[in-house]
């Protein structure tokens, strides 16, 4: 099962006036903590690749657990924080496993490049 399916997400390609965009929505209009994952819609290809690099660094070099969480700078209007082994979106109490976010970002990147 893909991560987007596991978290109840749907990736959509949207065209308007000749422009193509990408959106991430919850399947069947479900509202729960997984709605936080819709932050993906703000990531273009380069931002997705940048966030993947940040996450891969933390997964490859398990940081000292006494270190402060890392604040990603990939989005200006939303706080994305790597607090190994978790990923925190906008300071919300729900944390997602960093490995799941990595897999989800890879799926989003593949979709955005299609």
N, C-alpha and C positions, 0 to 999 in steps of 0.2 A: 504494500500500500504506500502511495506517495505521501509525503508530509503534508501537502496541501489538502489531500483527502482526509488524512488523519485529523487535521485541525478544522475541517469543514470549510475550506476555502475554495473559491473558484477564481481562475484567472481568465480575464476577458480582454479581447482585442477590440478596441473602440475606434471607429473612424468617424471623423466629422470634417466636412469640407475638404477632403483630400488628405487631412492629417490623420496619422495613426497614433493611438495612445494605448496604454495598457492599464488595466484596473484589477484590483484584488478585492473581492467581496465575499461575504459569508453566504454559503449555500442556503437556500430557502429562507433567507432573511433572519436567520438565527442571531440572537443577541446574547453574548456571554463574554467571558474574559478573552476568548480567542479573537474577538473583534480587534483587539490591539494589534494583531498581526497584519491588519490591513494597511499598516505603515508601508508595506511593500509598494503600494501604488505611487509613492513619492520617489521611488528609486528608479533612475534610468540605468542603462547598462554600466556606465562608468561608476556611478555611486554604488551599485550592487557589487561590482568587482572590488571597489575600495573596502566596503564593509566585510566582504568575504576575506580579504587580506588581513583585516584587523582580527577577525574571529579565528582564522587559521593560525595567526601568530599566537593567540592565547591558547588554542588547543594544542599546538606543537610545542610550546614552551610554557608548560603549566606554571603559572606565576605563584609566587609566595602568597599563601592565603592571608597573610597579615597585611598585604598591600591594599591600598585603596582601589575601589572599582575604577575601571577605565571608561571615560566618557568619549564615545565616538563623535566625530565632528562631521559625519557624512550628511546630516540634516540639520539645518539651522533652526527650524521651528519645532523640533521634536527631540526629546532626550532619549538617546539610545545608550544603554550602559552595559558593559561587559563586567560582570561580577562573578568571575569563574567559580563554579561551572554553569552559571546562569546568565541569561540575557534579560534585561529589564527595560520596559518601554514606558517612557514618560513617568517614571517613578511610581508606577502602579504596583500594588502588592503581588500581582501574579507575575511570577518569573518563569521563563521558558528555558529548557535545557539548551545550552550553547550548541551542542551537536545537532539538535533539531533545527535551530535557526540556520546553521550552516547548510543543512540539507535543503531547507525551504528556500534559502537564497539561491542555491544552485538550480533548483527547479524554476524559480522566477527568472533567473538569468537565461536559462535555456528557452523558456517561453518568450522572453523579451527579444531574443535574437532570432526567433522563427519568423 
